[in-house]
């Protein structure tokens, strides 16, 4: 964790809770308007990440996993792959989980030591595997054919990489099918319940002294904690089976993935990391005994509730008697919400042009984005104070998977992303540019002009 000087007025508040979030959001939003980071002409859309809240969340994660367990909390880069964000998480003591060559490069650019990077892609090429093994990056093997590929690469090679096998415990899915990775037919990992696989895994570890880890990930949003813990328990049982049958401590570590769900319905942070650890303690007590090293891969839960995206209302109208606010914030920054609103609803707050919260009788309104298709709606019939042209809307809980992963429909430009730190006296805000706004020149360059 970064050491702040005692005189630093922006010392993160370790006791930051959900009770502070609405006030902090409005403080950050109003400061952004005053400083021109949001402007109806020059900058109609921008995203913000409360860095103090991120620090408090990471601290809570570290506290939740008790000694004597040796734990590396590796942030899932897919949740927010902006290099300055990854660098901040590294400073807070996290490792990094990557699933593509791009995320791998971003993790290295953020300063992560190779030994604190985990490579998890289900489609690793020979070149990707060779580089990971050369650098000493941890590798989780996804399938039997990849294991054979690693066998070839390991011939005559010494590596500091921690090498494991991803298993699919096949414990079932949650309420969002696309987020459930431990179903009977999931594309990820080697299935445990399919005939012969458990015995084949024991033999694979017996024949490969360098194979010392197991990895599982049940899913994320929509997966209940008990289901997640059941998957971990099945993986722990396999580790104990391997070690028992081999008569040695072959499996030394367990990567239990991430996936803690996020409450998108309100500011309360629930479930919390301590609650998940209690479910792990109940279902898989050996995991926390100190007999195994542990890696986690949390992503969304680390950042989502610390971020918001703000855009100006360009126009308002009525259609069929319903009010519609057409804004700068749409599918390009809220892709999942636009295409799967039932699974990924977002809270929205209404503000005047200064960033101050709007008040008044709620009116059902559609909050529409700028893209040229009818479904570009971030909210439908949402009760809010009646919006007017020049107002601001804020899409809440978007610190992960939203503005950091833009969708290029209509060649809409990527907005700037800013980190925000609030002074200890709660009155002033300091901003740091995490990603500059894309320009038309940038767009033309990346589209071949």
Kinemage of the C-alpha trace (Angstrom):
@kinemage 1
@onewidth
@group {chain A} dominant
@subgroup {mainchain}
@vectorlist {calphas} color= white
{ca unk a 1} P 0.000 0.000 0.000
{ca unk a 2} L 1.213 3.470 -0.806
{ca unk a 3} L 2.736 5.366 2.116
{ca unk a 4} L 1.144 8.802 2.394
{ca unk a 5} L 2.884 11.599 4.213
{ca unk a 6} L 1.160 12.533 7.506
{ca unk a 7} L 0.550 16.043 6.173
{ca unk a 8} L -1.205 14.827 3.028
{ca unk a 9} L -4.705 16.366 3.128
{ca unk a 10} L -5.944 13.626 0.797
{ca unk a 11} L -5.153 10.730 3.147
{ca unk a 12} L -7.744 8.024 2.335
{ca unk a 13} L -10.384 7.447 4.982
{ca unk a 14} L -10.077 3.793 6.048
{ca unk a 15} L -13.591 3.956 7.541
{ca unk a 16} L -15.283 5.079 4.321
{ca unk a 17} L -18.701 3.406 4.078
{ca unk a 18} L -21.740 3.381 1.847
{ca unk a 19} L -23.192 6.201 3.967
{ca unk a 20} L -20.605 8.555 2.492
{ca unk a 21} L -21.098 7.675 -1.159
{ca unk a 22} L -24.011 9.950 -2.212
{ca unk a 23} L -22.425 13.025 -0.639
{ca unk a 24} L -19.016 12.203 -2.107
{ca unk a 25} L -20.474 11.662 -5.585
{ca unk a 26} L -22.164 15.055 -5.544
{ca unk a 27} L -19.015 16.730 -4.219
{ca unk a 28} L -16.940 15.141 -7.001
{ca unk a 29} L -19.513 15.954 -9.677
{ca unk a 30} L -19.811 19.609 -8.688
{ca unk a 31} L -16.025 19.976 -8.567
{ca unk a 32} L -15.729 18.388 -12.021
{ca unk a 33} L -18.168 20.946 -13.454
{ca unk a 34} L -16.336 23.843 -11.816
{ca unk a 35} L -12.992 22.651 -13.203
{ca unk a 36} L -14.368 22.112 -16.709
{ca unk a 37} L -13.894 18.345 -16.697
{ca unk a 38} L -17.577 18.246 -17.574
{ca unk a 39} L -18.727 20.907 -19.988
{ca unk a 40} L -21.826 20.937 -22.218
{ca unk a 41} L -19.710 21.907 -25.249
{ca unk a 42} L -16.156 20.707 -24.681
{ca unk a 43} L -16.694 17.624 -22.478
{ca unk a 44} L -20.317 16.428 -22.420
{ca unk a 45} L -19.428 13.015 -20.990
{ca unk a 46} L -16.839 11.823 -18.453
{ca unk a 47} L -16.325 9.026 -15.958
{ca unk a 48} L -15.028 9.255 -12.400
{ca unk a 49} L -13.472 6.817 -9.930
{ca unk a 50} L -13.381 7.672 -6.231
{ca unk a 51} L -9.848 6.554 -5.374
{ca unk a 52} L -10.398 6.903 -1.630
{ca unk a 53} L -13.337 4.503 -1.838
{ca unk a 54} L -11.213 2.086 -3.884
{ca unk a 55} L -8.499 2.147 -1.210
{ca unk a 56} L -11.086 1.459 1.489
{ca unk a 57} L -12.504 -1.475 -0.492
{ca unk a 58} L -9.085 -3.041 -1.055
{ca unk a 59} L -8.281 -2.636 2.645
{ca unk a 60} L -11.550 -4.409 3.498
{ca unk a 61} L -10.624 -7.251 1.143
{ca unk a 62} L -7.240 -7.719 2.791
{ca unk a 63} L -8.792 -7.673 6.277
{ca unk a 64} L -11.402 -10.270 5.367
{ca unk a 65} L -8.933 -13.109 4.721
{ca unk a 66} L -7.316 -13.969 8.049
{ca unk a 67} L -3.955 -15.417 8.944
{ca unk a 68} L -2.361 -17.905 8.793
{ca unk a 69} L -3.530 -18.044 5.171
{ca unk a 70} L -1.004 -16.729 2.631
{ca unk a 71} L -3.198 -14.842 0.141
{ca unk a 72} L -2.534 -12.929 -3.067
{ca unk a 73} L -5.525 -10.835 -4.085
{ca unk a 74} L -5.161 -10.458 -7.859
{ca unk a 75} L -7.421 -7.860 -9.468
{ca unk a 76} L -9.249 -9.133 -12.564
{ca unk a 77} L -7.949 -6.705 -15.193
{ca unk a 78} L -10.986 -7.217 -17.422
{ca unk a 79} L -13.031 -5.234 -14.897
{ca unk a 80} L -10.996 -2.074 -15.514
{ca unk a 81} L -7.837 -2.353 -17.580
{ca unk a 82} L -6.803 1.308 -17.520
{ca unk a 83} L -3.088 1.256 -16.735
{ca unk a 84} L -3.199 4.021 -14.076
{ca unk a 85} L -6.016 2.164 -12.306
{ca unk a 86} L -4.014 -1.059 -12.348
{ca unk a 87} L -0.971 0.826 -11.061
{ca unk a 88} L -3.017 2.240 -8.173
{ca unk a 89} L -4.252 -1.235 -7.267
{ca unk a 90} L -0.654 -2.508 -7.356
{ca unk a 91} L 0.291 0.247 -4.910
{ca unk a 92} L -2.528 -0.954 -2.660
{ca unk a 93} L -0.966 -4.420 -2.510
{ca unk a 94} L -2.899 -6.308 -5.174
{ca unk a 95} L -1.682 -8.633 -7.888
{ca unk a 96} L -3.261 -8.824 -11.345
{ca unk a 97} L -5.222 -11.512 -13.191
{ca unk a 98} L -5.138 -11.211 -16.988
{ca unk a 99} L -6.927 -13.057 -19.758
{ca unk a 100} L -5.451 -11.742 -23.013
{ca unk a 101} L -2.174 -10.467 -24.464
{ca unk a 102} L -3.522 -6.916 -24.169
{ca unk a 103} L -4.332 -7.246 -20.469
{ca unk a 104} L -0.955 -8.944 -19.951
{ca unk a 105} L 0.795 -5.951 -21.529
{ca unk a 106} L -1.288 -3.524 -19.465
{ca unk a 107} L -0.401 -5.337 -16.240
{ca unk a 108} L 3.306 -5.170 -17.055
{ca unk a 109} L 2.987 -1.485 -17.997
{ca unk a 110} L 1.327 -0.868 -14.621
{ca unk a 111} L 4.430 -2.216 -12.904
{ca unk a 112} L 3.226 -5.581 -11.628
{ca unk a 113} L 6.020 -8.038 -10.979
{ca unk a 114} L 5.588 -11.164 -13.132
{ca unk a 115} L 5.255 -13.320 -10.020
{ca unk a 116} L 2.142 -11.357 -9.047
{ca unk a 117} L 0.416 -11.810 -12.424
{ca unk a 118} L -1.911 -14.737 -13.195
{ca unk a 119} L -2.676 -15.698 -16.800
{ca unk a 120} L -6.144 -17.247 -17.208
{ca unk a 121} L -7.204 -17.061 -20.864
{ca unk a 122} L -9.038 -20.162 -22.152
{ca unk a 123} L -7.403 -19.707 -25.573
{ca unk a 124} L -3.727 -19.110 -24.852
{ca unk a 125} L -1.474 -19.375 -27.893
{ca unk a 126} L 1.916 -21.071 -27.791
{ca unk a 127} L 3.552 -17.649 -27.930
{ca unk a 128} L 1.519 -16.394 -24.966
{ca unk a 129} L 2.326 -19.490 -22.913
{ca unk a 130} L 6.027 -19.336 -23.796
{ca unk a 131} L 6.281 -15.699 -22.726
{ca unk a 132} L 4.418 -16.287 -19.478
{ca unk a 133} L 6.687 -19.217 -18.593
{ca unk a 134} L 9.772 -17.236 -19.558
{ca unk a 135} L 8.805 -14.306 -17.312
{ca unk a 136} L 7.622 -16.418 -14.377
{ca unk a 137} L 3.939 -15.477 -14.636
{ca unk a 138} L 1.465 -17.873 -13.010
{ca unk a 139} L -0.471 -19.940 -15.563
{ca unk a 140} L -3.801 -21.713 -15.108
{ca unk a 141} L -4.176 -24.418 -17.764
{ca unk a 142} L -7.715 -24.631 -19.129
{ca unk a 143} L -7.945 -28.020 -20.854
{ca unk a 144} L -6.171 -31.258 -21.740
{ca unk a 145} L -4.863 -29.975 -25.067
{ca unk a 146} L -3.374 -26.925 -23.381
{ca unk a 147} L -1.738 -29.227 -20.842
{ca unk a 148} L -0.098 -31.108 -23.722
{ca unk a 149} L 1.061 -27.797 -25.175
{ca unk a 150} L 2.610 -26.807 -21.841
{ca unk a 151} L 4.277 -30.250 -21.658
{ca unk a 152} L 6.073 -29.437 -24.909
{ca unk a 153} L 7.105 -25.979 -23.692
{ca unk a 154} L 8.376 -27.360 -20.379
{ca unk a 155} L 10.779 -29.825 -21.997
{ca unk a 156} L 14.255 -28.665 -20.975
{ca unk a 157} L 12.856 -25.439 -19.501
{ca unk a 158} L 13.162 -24.069 -15.983
{ca unk a 159} L 10.494 -21.618 -14.921
{ca unk a 160} L 9.463 -19.724 -11.803
{ca unk a 161} L 5.824 -19.793 -12.934
{ca unk a 162} L 3.227 -21.265 -10.605
{ca unk a 163} L 1.393 -23.686 -12.907
{ca unk a 164} L -2.080 -24.978 -12.167
{ca unk a 165} L -5.124 -26.521 -13.797
{ca unk a 166} L -8.496 -24.836 -13.986
{ca unk a 167} L -11.292 -27.209 -13.057
{ca unk a 168} L -15.014 -26.836 -13.570
{ca unk a 169} L -16.690 -28.107 -10.392
{ca unk a 170} L -20.053 -28.249 -12.247
{ca unk a 171} L -22.022 -27.023 -9.245
{ca unk a 172} L -24.546 -25.106 -11.353
{ca unk a 173} L -25.309 -21.589 -12.485
{ca unk a 174} L -26.670 -18.373 -11.055
{ca unk a 175} L -29.412 -16.059 -12.301
{ca unk a 176} L -27.335 -14.674 -15.210
{ca unk a 177} L -26.335 -17.493 -17.528
{ca unk a 178} L -23.586 -15.522 -19.251
{ca unk a 179} L -21.883 -14.957 -15.882
{ca unk a 180} L -22.084 -18.590 -14.718
{ca unk a 181} L -18.929 -20.601 -15.405
{ca unk a 182} L -19.502 -23.809 -13.407
{ca unk a 183} L -22.458 -25.251 -15.303
{ca unk a 184} L -22.397 -28.763 -16.717
{ca unk a 185} L -21.399 -27.507 -20.169
{ca unk a 186} L -19.334 -24.389 -19.392
{ca unk a 187} L -16.550 -23.598 -21.856
{ca unk a 188} L -14.085 -23.110 -18.981
{ca unk a 189} L -11.848 -25.651 -17.292
{ca unk a 190} L -11.686 -29.435 -16.988
{ca unk a 191} L -14.967 -30.863 -15.721
{ca unk a 192} L -14.815 -32.746 -12.430
{ca unk a 193} L -17.991 -34.806 -12.723
{ca unk a 194} L -17.420 -36.074 -16.270
{ca unk a 195} L -16.391 -39.717 -16.254
{ca unk a 196} L -12.712 -40.387 -15.646
{ca unk a 197} L -11.585 -36.795 -15.280
{ca unk a 198} L -10.856 -36.868 -11.537
{ca unk a 199} L -8.617 -39.927 -11.922
{ca unk a 200} L -6.969 -38.443 -14.993
{ca unk a 201} L -6.200 -35.252 -13.046
{ca unk a 202} L -4.569 -37.244 -10.247
{ca unk a 203} L -2.381 -38.967 -12.831
{ca unk a 204} L -1.540 -35.638 -14.500
{ca unk a 205} L -0.250 -34.252 -11.211
{ca unk a 206} L 1.611 -37.478 -10.407
{ca unk a 207} L 3.522 -37.250 -13.686
{ca unk a 208} L 4.333 -33.521 -13.474
{ca unk a 209} L 6.113 -32.268 -10.347
{ca unk a 210} L 5.791 -28.714 -11.701
{ca unk a 211} L 1.981 -28.939 -11.620
{ca unk a 212} L 1.152 -27.620 -8.147
{ca unk a 213} L -2.011 -25.462 -8.254
{ca unk a 214} L -5.730 -25.827 -8.865
{ca unk a 215} L -8.009 -23.038 -10.063
{ca unk a 216} L -11.779 -22.647 -10.111
{ca unk a 217} L -14.242 -19.840 -10.761
{ca unk a 218} L -17.972 -20.463 -10.383
{ca unk a 219} L -19.169 -17.169 -11.823
{ca unk a 220} L -19.862 -13.601 -10.822
{ca unk a 221} L -22.934 -11.374 -10.857
{ca unk a 222} L -26.043 -13.428 -10.116
{ca unk a 223} L -24.175 -16.265 -8.379
{ca unk a 224} L -25.105 -16.777 -4.695
{ca unk a 225} L -22.293 -17.058 -2.171
{ca unk a 226} L -23.140 -20.626 -1.192
{ca unk a 227} L -22.898 -21.741 -4.827
{ca unk a 228} L -19.508 -20.069 -5.143
{ca unk a 229} L -18.342 -21.707 -1.913
{ca unk a 230} L -19.596 -25.103 -3.120
{ca unk a 231} L -17.345 -24.797 -6.159
{ca unk a 232} L -14.362 -23.941 -4.006
{ca unk a 233} L -15.156 -26.875 -1.702
{ca unk a 234} L -15.143 -29.295 -4.642
{ca unk a 235} L -11.758 -27.938 -5.742
{ca unk a 236} L -10.325 -28.234 -2.220
{ca unk a 237} L -11.570 -31.830 -2.093
{ca unk a 238} L -9.756 -32.562 -5.353
{ca unk a 239} L -6.548 -31.027 -3.969
{ca unk a 240} L -6.789 -33.239 -0.893
{ca unk a 241} L -7.481 -36.282 -3.100
{ca unk a 242} L -4.415 -35.574 -5.240
{ca unk a 243} L -2.159 -35.009 -2.225
{ca unk a 244} L -3.540 -38.064 -0.450
{ca unk a 245} L -3.175 -40.452 -3.389
{ca unk a 246} L 0.292 -39.159 -4.249
{ca unk a 247} L 1.430 -39.273 -0.639
{ca unk a 248} L 3.014 -35.844 -0.875
{ca unk a 249} L 2.044 -32.183 -0.799
{ca unk a 250} L 1.757 -31.837 -4.551
{ca unk a 251} L -1.015 -29.221 -4.669
{ca unk a 252} L 0.307 -26.298 -2.639
{ca unk a 253} L -2.080 -23.568 -3.736
{ca unk a 254} L -5.674 -22.875 -4.736
{ca unk a 255} L -6.820 -20.043 -6.970
{ca unk a 256} L -10.496 -19.573 -6.049
{ca unk a 257} L -11.324 -16.953 -8.675
{ca unk a 258} L -13.433 -13.920 -7.870
{ca unk a 259} L -17.034 -13.129 -8.660
{ca unk a 260} L -18.391 -11.488 -5.510
{ca unk a 261} L -21.748 -10.019 -6.639
{ca unk a 262} L -22.382 -6.274 -6.461
{ca unk a 263} L -25.529 -4.611 -5.149
{ca unk a 264} L -26.679 -2.379 -8.012
{ca unk a 265} L -29.942 -1.499 -6.229
{ca unk a 266} L -28.536 0.903 -3.631
{ca unk a 267} L -25.462 2.336 -1.954
{ca unk a 268} L -25.171 -0.466 0.595
{ca unk a 269} L -22.129 -2.631 -0.091
{ca unk a 270} L -23.561 -6.122 0.116
{ca unk a 271} L -22.528 -8.864 0.177
{ca unk a 272} L -19.185 -8.011 1.722
{ca unk a 273} L -15.909 -9.894 1.666
{ca unk a 274} L -16.260 -11.024 5.325
{ca unk a 275} L -19.609 -12.619 4.488
{ca unk a 276} L -18.021 -14.568 1.624
{ca unk a 277} L -15.141 -15.704 3.818
{ca unk a 278} L -17.657 -17.037 6.351
{ca unk a 279} L -19.326 -19.065 3.592
{ca unk a 280} L -15.912 -20.394 2.568
{ca unk a 281} L -15.197 -21.296 6.192
{ca unk a 282} L -18.475 -23.215 6.376
{ca unk a 283} L -18.166 -25.058 3.064
{ca unk a 284} L -14.380 -25.446 2.650
{ca unk a 285} L -12.643 -25.057 6.031
{ca unk a 286} L -9.385 -26.585 4.756
{ca unk a 287} L -8.968 -23.584 2.428
{ca unk a 288} L -8.431 -21.294 5.421
{ca unk a 289} L -6.399 -23.717 7.534
{ca unk a 290} L -3.040 -22.417 6.331
{ca unk a 291} L -2.266 -25.673 4.505
{ca unk a 292} L -2.706 -24.011 1.101
{ca unk a 293} L -1.626 -20.753 -0.454
{ca unk a 294} L -4.622 -18.873 -1.843
{ca unk a 295} L -5.169 -16.550 -4.805
{ca unk a 296} L -8.350 -14.566 -5.405
{ca unk a 297} L -9.400 -12.780 -8.600
{ca unk a 298} L -11.996 -10.181 -7.598
{ca unk a 299} L -12.770 -7.471 -10.147
{ca unk a 300} L -16.231 -5.929 -10.242
{ca unk a 301} L -16.600 -5.878 -6.460
{ca unk a 302} L -13.319 -3.968 -6.056
{ca unk a 303} L -14.289 -0.996 -8.254
{ca unk a 304} L -17.924 -0.939 -9.337
{ca unk a 305} L -19.434 1.040 -6.482
{ca unk a 306} L -16.589 3.560 -6.437
{ca unk a 307} L -17.296 4.870 -9.940
{ca unk a 308} L -19.921 6.834 -11.817
{ca unk a 309} L -20.365 8.176 -15.339
{ca unk a 310} L -21.880 11.615 -15.947
{ca unk a 311} L -23.352 13.065 -19.119
{ca unk a 312} L -25.321 16.121 -20.106
{ca unk a 313} L -28.919 16.079 -21.265
{ca unk a 314} L -28.873 17.436 -24.809
{ca unk a 315} L -32.602 17.436 -25.485
{ca unk a 316} L -35.895 16.427 -23.896
{ca unk a 317} L -39.122 15.451 -25.603
{ca unk a 318} L -42.296 13.446 -25.146
{ca unk a 319} L -43.283 10.412 -27.153
{ca unk a 320} L -46.603 8.693 -26.586
{ca unk a 321} L -46.984 10.725 -23.434
{ca unk a 322} L -43.672 9.560 -21.944
{ca unk a 323} L -40.847 11.984 -21.176
{ca unk a 324} L -37.509 11.205 -22.839
{ca unk a 325} L -34.141 12.711 -21.972
{ca unk a 326} L -31.554 12.318 -24.721
{ca unk a 327} L -28.086 12.307 -23.163
{ca unk a 328} L -24.428 11.800 -23.975
{ca unk a 329} L -24.340 8.561 -21.932
{ca unk a 330} L -25.516 5.483 -23.771
{ca unk a 331} L -24.438 2.180 -25.221
{ca unk a 332} L -20.829 3.285 -25.749
{ca unk a 333} L -20.281 3.460 -21.958
{ca unk a 334} L -23.100 1.203 -20.664
{ca unk a 335} L -23.066 -1.643 -23.146
{ca unk a 336} L -24.310 -4.431 -20.878
{ca unk a 337} L -27.106 -2.298 -19.470
{ca unk a 338} L -28.377 -1.295 -22.913
{ca unk a 339} L -28.322 -4.821 -24.374
{ca unk a 340} L -29.362 -6.739 -21.221
{ca unk a 341} L -31.221 -4.265 -18.992
{ca unk a 342} L -32.921 -6.936 -16.879
{ca unk a 343} L -29.583 -8.437 -15.873
{ca unk a 344} L -27.623 -5.184 -15.633
{ca unk a 345} L -29.900 -2.364 -14.396
{ca unk a 346} L -28.195 0.862 -13.295
{ca unk a 347} L -29.268 3.461 -10.793
{ca unk a 348} L -29.370 6.965 -12.201
{ca unk a 349} L -29.264 10.257 -10.329
{ca unk a 350} L -30.480 13.594 -11.701
{ca unk a 351} L -28.501 16.830 -11.322
{ca unk a 352} L -28.719 20.396 -12.499
{ca unk a 353} L -26.042 21.996 -14.647
{ca unk a 354} L -23.841 22.689 -11.599
{ca unk a 355} L -23.872 19.054 -10.526
{ca unk a 356} L -26.207 19.663 -7.575
{ca unk a 357} L -28.881 17.031 -7.011
{ca unk a 358} L -32.256 17.820 -8.553
{ca unk a 359} L -35.367 17.624 -6.421
{ca unk a 360} L -39.011 17.488 -7.291
{ca unk a 361} L -41.826 15.056 -7.924
{ca unk a 362} L -40.602 11.946 -9.742
{ca unk a 363} L -41.698 11.616 -13.352
{ca unk a 364} L -41.295 8.421 -15.370
{ca unk a 365} L -38.683 9.103 -18.035
{ca unk a 366} L -36.612 7.198 -20.559
{ca unk a 367} L -32.912 8.024 -20.306
{ca unk a 368} L -31.678 7.648 -23.860
{ca unk a 369} L -28.148 7.559 -25.206
{ca unk a 370} L -26.752 9.130 -28.383
{ca unk a 371} L -26.451 6.001 -30.532
{ca unk a 372} L -28.562 5.669 -33.647
{ca unk a 373} L -30.760 2.711 -32.706
{ca unk a 374} L -33.995 2.621 -30.733
{ca unk a 375} L -32.718 0.354 -27.975
{ca unk a 376} L -30.025 2.756 -26.771
{ca unk a 377} L -31.693 3.330 -23.403
{ca unk a 378} L -29.861 3.187 -20.058
{ca unk a 379} L -33.190 3.370 -18.221
{ca unk a 380} L -36.816 3.009 -19.251
{ca unk a 381} L -39.747 4.693 -17.481
{ca unk a 382} L -37.431 5.571 -14.584
{ca unk a 383} L -39.018 7.852 -11.940
{ca unk a 384} L -36.742 10.900 -11.597
{ca unk a 385} L -37.134 14.646 -11.084
{ca unk a 386} L -38.106 15.990 -14.492
{ca unk a 387} L -34.946 16.505 -16.531
{ca unk a 388} L -34.326 19.513 -18.749
{ca unk a 389} L -31.802 20.255 -21.464
{ca unk a 390} L -28.501 21.204 -19.844
{ca unk a 391} L -29.025 18.992 -16.787
{ca unk a 392} L -26.674 16.140 -15.890
{ca unk a 393} L -27.409 12.484 -15.318
{ca unk a 394} L -25.070 10.190 -13.402
{ca unk a 395} L -24.924 6.456 -14.063
{ca unk a 396} L -23.978 4.969 -10.694
{ca unk a 397} L -21.853 1.944 -9.768
{ca unk a 398} L -19.939 2.069 -13.057
{ca unk a 399} L -16.361 1.825 -11.785
{ca unk a 400} L -15.962 -1.571 -13.463
{ca unk a 401} L -16.825 -2.753 -16.982
{ca unk a 402} L -18.412 0.527 -18.133
{ca unk a 403} L -16.407 3.541 -19.359
{ca unk a 404} L -13.164 1.583 -19.039
{ca unk a 405} L -14.435 -0.853 -21.693
{ca unk a 406} L -16.171 1.320 -24.295
{ca unk a 407} L -18.191 0.035 -27.226
{ca unk a 408} L -17.377 1.658 -30.574
{ca unk a 409} L -20.883 1.842 -32.050
{ca unk a 410} L -21.466 4.863 -34.337
{ca unk a 411} L -17.775 5.733 -33.842
{ca unk a 412} L -18.717 7.531 -30.637
{ca unk a 413} L -15.617 8.909 -28.943
{ca unk a 414} L -14.299 7.418 -25.727
{ca unk a 415} L -14.765 9.803 -22.793
{ca unk a 416} L -12.098 10.882 -20.344
{ca unk a 417} L -11.837 8.967 -17.077
{ca unk a 418} L -10.692 10.752 -13.917
{ca unk a 419} L -9.613 9.554 -10.510
{ca unk a 420} L -10.838 11.673 -7.613
{ca unk a 421} L -9.506 12.097 -4.083
{ca unk a 422} L -11.417 14.080 -1.486
{ca unk a 423} L -9.486 16.093 1.083
{ca unk a 424} L -9.783 15.011 4.695
{ca unk a 425} L -11.845 18.105 5.486
{ca unk a 426} L -14.428 16.920 2.952
{ca unk a 427} L -14.492 20.193 1.029
{ca unk a 428} L -12.079 19.928 -1.892
{ca unk a 429} L -11.378 17.378 -4.599
{ca unk a 430} L -8.153 16.537 -6.417
{ca unk a 431} L -8.450 14.937 -9.869
{ca unk a 432} L -6.015 12.725 -11.759
{ca unk a 433} L -6.453 11.881 -15.441
{ca unk a 434} L -6.729 8.104 -15.821
{ca unk a 435} L -7.549 8.116 -19.526
{ca unk a 436} L -7.709 11.176 -21.750
{ca unk a 437} L -10.733 11.734 -23.925
{ca unk a 438} L -10.437 10.305 -27.407
{ca unk a 439} L -10.188 12.915 -30.139
{ca unk a 440} L -11.477 12.812 -33.695
{ca unk a 441} L -7.839 12.506 -34.778
{ca unk a 442} L -7.424 9.437 -32.550
{ca unk a 443} L -10.547 7.926 -34.055
{ca unk a 444} L -9.377 8.492 -37.603
{ca unk a 445} L -5.965 7.000 -36.815
{ca unk a 446} L -7.408 3.796 -35.369
{ca unk a 447} L -9.888 3.423 -38.216
{ca unk a 448} L -7.291 3.576 -40.947
{ca unk a 449} L -7.431 7.193 -42.100
